[in-house]
Amino acid sequence: MEIQLQNLEVIIVAVLVLWLGQGINHRLSFLERHNIPLAVTGGILCSLLVALLAGYADIHVRFDMQLRDLFLLFFFSTIGLGAKFNTLVEGGKTLALLTGVALVLLVFQNTAGVGLALVSGNHPGYGLLGGSISFAGGHGTAIAWGNEAAKAGLEGAREFGIACATFGLIAGGIIGGPIGGWLIEKYNLKPKTAESTTAANSGAKPCREIRIEDTLGTLLVLSLCVTAGEEVNRYLSMKGLALPGFLTAMMVGIVITNLADWLGKPLNKPAIDRANELSLQLFLAMSLMSMDLLSLAASAGAIFAVVMAQMLVITLVAVYLVFRITGRDYDSAVMAAGFTGLGLGATPVAIANMTAVTRRYGPSPKAFLVIPLIGAFFIDLLNALVIKFFLATSFFQGG
């Protein structure tokens, strides 16, 4: 028996998944204390239920993911709409530093993956699939390189890559928040805006509520970002420069928000912030609740070893590189949480980690600007170069 869920049905399930995650996090205090995102808690439980229905009742639930992709574009549009040029300039040095750290991470990930493959007597190609291809690269990169590896004779390469990417997504959502929270607690860090926020709360005018015109205006601007982003992407593709759709939507958002400020018509930030959180949570819930865990069970042992090794790598990089070289301050701790999600899963996981941390400890605009830029462009470019470098080594040339 097969159940196909479409559009609004998928939204209904996603909202229920988020409510489930919220309820469980409130009841199991250690989840909330360690900043585990709601979508991770509810999404994993939903995917387990789907796997049980398929395994024991032969009921297969399929999700139509078209709306998920739209929410991803909305989410990155809100990131662009929150990026002011002065903040971009301020984050320039940090962006350069973290790009260097991302390069180090990719090398470490592939070294660990290839090392595990050789120790276990497997072809080193499986090590790359259990390295930066699947973890920093995510599902898209894992599928692309898995297909190439399968053509080269590596049996089950595509499935192994997808499995690593899937469990990496989960692992990044589980450990990112605790890493950021631990750093904040250990060094007693406070957000830079904490004093101004306290002053504002003590005597200033309260924030006006979000009105219907604010909501309509935000929906209009988000739609413009997505639509104009598609046109920009189409134009660049004709010129031979293909970019991810979410990156061009974010670029349009940056232009719109700074143009609005220049014209003296700033956008409504509270409404954009709510749209940001809503689109992120729905995207992440849909991604996690639709995971096909049953198909990954056969290779669970090997995947577990790989994921544990990569969790160790990203933890060391986040704590001893990301946190230290970016200033050892509050923003650094939030970026460490985000970088963990980025290195093991994907940019939305990074944002979910940072959202969970900042919801508890306070805002970090710098982290929310720098980490998405690393994930949207730099890490994928570096990953392609690092993979090519490893493929040129004697391990692969000799094999």
C-alpha positions as CSV (number, residue, x, y, z in Angstrom):
1,M,0.0,0.0,0.0
2,E,1.3,3.5,-0.9
3,I,0.2,6.8,0.5
4,Q,1.2,9.9,-1.5
5,L,1.1,13.1,0.4
6,Q,0.9,16.4,-1.6
7,N,1.4,20.1,-1.0
8,L,-1.0,21.0,1.9
9,E,-1.0,17.5,3.3
10,V,2.8,17.8,3.6
11,I,2.5,21.1,5.3
12,I,0.0,19.6,7.8
13,V,2.4,16.8,8.6
14,A,5.4,19.3,8.9
15,V,3.5,21.5,11.4
16,L,2.5,18.4,13.4
17,V,6.2,17.3,13.4
18,L,7.3,20.7,14.7
19,W,4.6,20.6,17.4
20,L,5.8,17.1,18.3
21,G,9.4,18.3,18.5
22,Q,8.4,21.3,20.7
23,G,6.4,19.1,23.1
24,I,9.2,16.5,23.4
25,N,11.9,19.2,23.9
26,H,9.9,20.8,26.6
27,R,9.3,17.5,28.4
28,L,12.8,16.2,28.0
29,S,14.7,19.1,29.4
30,F,18.2,17.9,28.3
31,L,17.1,18.4,24.7
32,E,16.1,22.0,25.3
33,R,19.1,22.6,27.5
34,H,21.5,21.4,24.7
35,N,19.8,23.5,22.0
36,I,18.5,20.6,19.9
37,P,16.3,22.1,17.1
38,L,12.6,21.3,17.2
39,A,12.6,20.1,13.6
40,V,15.4,17.6,14.3
41,T,13.6,16.0,17.3
42,G,10.2,15.8,15.5
43,G,11.6,15.0,12.1
44,I,13.6,12.0,13.3
45,L,10.6,10.6,15.2
46,C,8.4,11.0,12.1
47,S,10.9,9.3,9.8
48,L,11.2,6.4,12.3
49,L,7.4,6.1,12.3
50,V,7.4,6.0,8.4
51,A,10.1,3.4,8.5
52,L,8.1,1.2,11.0
53,L,5.0,1.5,8.8
54,A,6.9,0.4,5.8
55,G,8.8,-2.4,7.6
56,Y,5.9,-4.0,9.6
57,A,2.7,-2.9,7.9
58,D,4.0,-2.6,4.3
59,I,2.5,0.9,4.1
60,H,4.8,3.3,2.2
61,V,4.4,7.0,2.8
62,R,5.7,9.3,0.0
63,F,6.1,13.0,0.3
64,D,5.9,15.6,-2.5
65,M,8.8,18.0,-1.8
66,Q,8.0,20.9,-4.1
67,L,6.9,23.2,-1.3
68,R,10.0,22.3,0.6
69,D,12.2,23.6,-2.2
70,L,10.1,26.9,-2.2
71,F,10.6,27.3,1.5
72,L,14.3,26.9,1.0
73,L,14.3,29.8,-1.5
74,F,12.2,31.9,0.9
75,F,14.6,31.1,3.7
76,F,17.7,32.3,1.8
77,S,15.8,35.3,0.6
78,T,15.3,36.4,4.3
79,I,19.0,35.9,4.9
80,G,19.7,38.3,2.1
81,L,17.0,40.8,3.3
82,G,18.8,40.9,6.7
83,A,22.2,41.6,5.2
84,K,23.2,45.3,5.3
85,F,26.3,46.5,3.5
86,N,27.9,47.8,6.6
87,T,27.5,44.3,8.2
88,L,28.9,42.7,5.1
89,V,32.0,44.9,5.4
90,E,32.3,44.1,9.1
91,G,32.1,40.3,8.4
92,G,34.6,40.4,5.5
93,K,37.7,39.4,7.6
94,T,35.7,36.7,9.4
95,L,34.4,35.3,6.1
96,A,38.0,35.0,4.8
97,L,39.2,33.3,7.9
98,L,36.3,30.8,7.9
99,T,36.8,30.0,4.3
100,G,40.3,28.9,5.2
101,V,39.0,26.8,8.0
102,A,36.5,25.2,5.6
103,L,39.4,24.2,3.4
104,V,41.1,22.6,6.4
105,L,37.9,20.8,7.4
106,L,37.5,19.3,3.9
107,V,41.0,17.9,3.9
108,F,40.5,16.5,7.4
109,Q,37.2,14.9,6.5
110,N,38.6,13.2,3.4
111,T,41.8,12.1,5.3
112,A,39.6,10.5,8.0
113,G,37.3,8.9,5.5
114,V,40.1,7.5,3.3
115,G,41.9,6.3,6.4
116,L,38.8,4.4,7.6
117,A,38.3,2.8,4.2
118,L,41.9,1.6,4.0
119,V,41.9,0.2,7.5
120,S,38.7,-1.7,6.8
121,G,40.1,-3.1,3.6
122,N,37.8,-1.1,1.3
123,H,38.6,1.0,-1.8
124,P,39.6,4.6,-0.8
125,G,36.8,5.8,-3.1
126,Y,34.4,4.8,-0.3
127,G,36.5,7.0,2.0
128,L,35.8,10.1,-0.1
129,L,32.1,9.2,-0.1
130,G,32.4,9.0,3.6
131,G,34.3,12.3,3.7
132,S,33.7,15.7,2.3
133,I,31.6,14.4,-0.6
134,S,28.7,13.4,1.6
135,F,29.1,15.4,4.7
136,A,30.2,18.9,3.7
137,G,28.7,18.4,0.2
138,G,25.3,17.0,1.2
139,H,22.9,14.9,-0.7
140,G,23.4,16.6,-4.1
141,T,27.1,16.1,-4.1
142,A,26.8,12.6,-2.8
143,I,24.4,11.6,-5.6
144,A,26.5,13.2,-8.3
145,W,29.8,11.6,-7.2
146,G,28.1,8.4,-6.2
147,N,26.9,7.9,-9.7
148,E,30.5,8.5,-11.0
149,A,31.9,6.0,-8.5
150,A,29.3,3.4,-9.4
151,K,30.3,3.8,-13.1
152,A,33.9,3.2,-12.0
153,G,33.0,-0.1,-10.4
154,L,32.3,0.8,-6.7
155,E,29.2,-1.2,-5.9
156,G,26.6,0.6,-3.9
157,A,28.5,3.9,-4.0
158,R,25.5,6.1,-4.6
159,E,23.5,4.5,-1.8
160,F,26.4,4.7,0.6
161,G,26.9,8.4,-0.1
162,I,23.2,9.2,0.4
163,A,23.2,7.3,3.7
164,C,26.3,9.2,4.9
165,A,24.7,12.5,3.9
166,T,21.4,11.6,5.6
167,F,23.0,10.6,9.0
168,G,25.4,13.6,8.7
169,L,22.3,15.8,8.5
170,I,21.0,14.3,11.7
171,A,24.4,14.4,13.5
172,G,24.9,18.0,12.5
173,G,21.6,19.0,14.1
174,I,22.3,17.0,17.2
175,I,25.8,18.2,18.2
176,G,25.9,21.7,16.8
177,G,23.7,23.3,19.4
178,P,25.4,21.6,22.4
179,I,28.8,22.7,21.1
180,G,27.7,26.4,20.8
181,G,26.0,26.3,24.2
182,W,29.0,24.6,25.9
183,L,31.4,27.3,24.6
184,I,29.0,30.1,25.8
185,E,28.6,28.6,29.2
186,K,32.3,27.7,29.6
187,Y,33.6,31.2,28.8
188,N,30.5,33.1,30.1
189,L,30.0,34.8,26.8
190,K,27.4,37.5,26.1
191,P,26.0,38.9,22.9
192,K,27.4,42.3,21.9
193,T,23.9,43.7,21.8
194,A,23.0,42.4,25.3
195,E,23.5,45.9,26.9
196,S,21.5,47.8,24.3
197,T,18.8,45.2,24.5
198,T,18.6,45.5,28.2
199,A,18.4,49.3,28.0
200,A,15.8,49.1,25.3
201,N,13.7,46.7,27.4
202,S,13.9,48.9,30.5
203,G,12.8,52.2,29.1
204,A,12.2,52.2,25.4
205,K,9.0,51.9,23.4
206,P,7.9,48.3,22.9
207,C,8.1,46.8,19.5
208,R,4.9,47.3,17.6
209,E,3.2,44.1,16.6
210,I,3.3,42.7,13.1
211,R,0.3,44.0,11.2
212,I,-1.4,42.6,8.1
213,E,0.3,45.1,5.9
214,D,3.7,44.1,7.3
215,T,2.9,40.4,6.5
216,L,1.6,41.2,3.0
217,G,4.7,43.4,2.3
218,T,7.1,40.7,3.4
219,L,5.3,38.1,1.3
220,L,5.6,40.4,-1.7
221,V,9.3,41.1,-1.1
222,L,10.0,37.3,-0.7
223,S,8.2,36.5,-3.9
224,L,10.2,39.2,-5.7
225,C,13.4,37.8,-4.4
226,V,12.6,34.3,-5.6
227,T,11.2,35.4,-9.0
228,A,14.0,37.9,-9.7
229,G,16.6,35.4,-8.4
230,E,15.3,32.9,-11.0
231,E,15.7,35.5,-13.8
232,V,19.2,36.3,-12.6
233,N,20.1,32.7,-12.5
234,R,18.7,32.1,-16.0
235,Y,20.7,35.1,-17.3
236,L,24.0,33.9,-15.7
237,S,23.4,30.3,-16.9
238,M,23.2,31.7,-20.5
239,K,26.6,33.3,-19.8
240,G,28.1,30.0,-18.6
241,L,27.9,30.7,-14.9
242,A,25.4,28.5,-13.2
243,L,24.7,29.3,-9.6
244,P,22.3,27.6,-7.1
245,G,18.9,29.1,-7.1
246,F,19.0,29.9,-3.4
247,L,22.2,31.9,-3.8
248,T,20.7,34.3,-6.5
249,A,17.6,34.7,-4.3
250,M,19.8,35.7,-1.4
251,M,21.8,38.2,-3.7
252,V,18.5,39.8,-4.8
253,G,17.5,40.1,-1.1
254,I,20.7,41.9,-0.3
255,V,20.1,44.4,-3.1
256,I,16.5,45.0,-2.1
257,T,17.1,45.6,1.6
258,N,20.0,48.0,1.1
259,L,18.1,49.9,-1.7
260,A,15.1,50.2,0.6
261,D,17.3,51.7,3.4
262,W,18.9,54.1,0.9
263,L,15.4,55.3,-0.2
264,G,14.4,55.8,3.4
265,K,11.8,52.9,3.3
266,P,13.4,50.2,5.5
267,L,11.8,46.8,5.5
268,N,9.9,45.5,8.5
269,K,12.6,43.4,10.3
270,P,10.3,41.6,12.8
271,A,8.1,40.3,9.9
272,I,11.2,39.2,8.0
273,D,12.6,37.5,11.1
274,R,9.3,35.5,11.6
275,A,9.3,34.6,7.9
276,N,12.9,33.4,8.3
277,E,12.1,31.1,11.2
278,L,8.9,29.8,9.7
279,S,10.5,28.9,6.3
280,L,13.5,27.4,7.9
281,Q,11.6,25.2,10.4
282,L,9.2,24.0,7.7
283,F,12.1,23.2,5.3
284,L,14.0,21.3,7.9
285,A,11.0,19.4,9.2
286,M,10.1,18.3,5.6
287,S,13.6,17.2,4.9
288,L,14.0,15.1,8.1
289,M,10.5,13.6,8.2
290,S,10.9,12.3,4.6
291,M,14.1,10.4,5.2
292,D,14.0,6.8,4.0
293,L,15.7,5.2,7.0
294,L,14.6,1.7,6.1
295,S,16.8,1.7,2.9
296,L,19.8,2.7,5.1
297,A,19.6,-0.1,7.6
298,A,21.7,-2.6,5.7
299,S,24.8,-0.5,5.9
300,A,24.2,0.9,9.4
301,G,27.4,-0.4,11.0
302,A,29.8,1.1,8.5
303,I,27.8,4.3,8.4
304,F,27.9,4.6,12.2
305,A,31.7,4.3,12.2
306,V,32.1,6.9,9.5
307,V,29.6,9.3,11.2
308,M,31.3,9.0,14.6
309,A,34.7,9.8,13.0
310,Q,33.3,12.8,11.2
311,M,31.6,14.1,14.3
312,L,34.9,14.0,16.1
313,V,36.6,15.9,13.2
314,I,34.0,18.6,13.1
315,T,33.9,19.0,16.9
316,L,37.7,19.6,17.0
317,V,37.6,22.0,14.0
318,A,34.6,24.0,15.5
319,V,36.1,24.2,19.0
320,Y,39.8,24.7,18.3
321,L,39.7,26.5,14.9
322,V,36.4,28.2,14.3
323,F,35.9,29.5,17.8
324,R,39.5,30.5,18.4
325,I,40.4,32.3,15.2
326,T,37.2,34.3,15.0
327,G,37.8,36.0,18.3
328,R,36.7,33.6,21.1
329,D,33.6,35.8,21.7
330,Y,29.8,35.2,21.7
331,D,29.6,35.4,17.9
332,S,32.4,32.9,17.6
333,A,30.5,30.4,19.7
334,V,27.4,30.8,17.6
335,M,29.4,30.4,14.4
336,A,31.0,27.2,15.9
337,A,27.5,25.8,16.3
338,G,26.6,26.8,12.7
339,F,29.8,25.6,11.2
340,T,29.1,22.2,12.8
341,G,25.8,21.9,11.0
342,L,27.4,23.1,7.8
343,G,30.3,20.6,7.9
344,L,28.1,17.6,8.7
345,G,24.8,18.4,7.0
346,A,23.7,21.5,5.1
347,T,23.3,25.3,5.5
348,P,19.7,25.0,6.8
349,V,21.0,22.7,9.6
350,A,23.6,25.3,10.4
351,I,21.0,28.0,10.7
352,A,18.7,25.8,12.8
353,N,21.6,25.2,15.2
354,M,22.4,29.0,15.5
355,T,18.7,29.7,15.9
356,A,18.4,27.3,18.7
357,V,21.4,28.9,20.4
358,T,20.5,32.5,19.9
359,R,16.9,31.9,21.0
360,R,18.3,31.0,24.4
361,Y,21.3,33.3,24.7
362,G,20.7,36.3,22.5
363,P,21.2,37.5,18.9
364,S,24.3,37.2,16.7
365,P,23.7,39.0,13.3
366,K,27.4,38.5,12.3
367,A,27.0,34.7,12.6
368,F,23.8,34.7,10.6
369,L,25.5,36.6,7.8
370,V,28.9,34.8,7.6
371,I,27.8,31.1,7.9
372,P,25.2,31.2,5.1
373,L,27.7,32.8,2.8
374,I,30.3,30.0,3.5
375,G,27.6,27.4,2.9
376,A,26.0,29.0,-0.1
377,F,29.1,29.3,-2.2
378,F,32.6,28.9,-0.8
379,I,32.4,25.4,0.7
380,D,31.1,23.9,-2.5
381,L,33.8,25.5,-4.6
382,L,36.5,24.4,-2.2
383,N,35.0,20.9,-2.0
384,A,35.3,20.3,-5.7
385,L,39.0,21.3,-5.6
386,V,39.8,19.2,-2.6
387,I,38.0,16.1,-4.1
388,K,40.0,16.6,-7.3
389,F,43.2,16.8,-5.3
390,F,42.5,13.6,-3.5
391,L,41.6,11.8,-6.7
392,A,45.0,12.8,-8.1
393,T,46.9,11.1,-5.2
394,S,48.7,7.8,-5.5
395,F,45.9,6.0,-3.6
396,F,43.5,6.6,-6.5
397,Q,46.0,6.6,-9.4
398,G,47.3,3.3,-8.3
399,G,43.8,1.8,-7.8
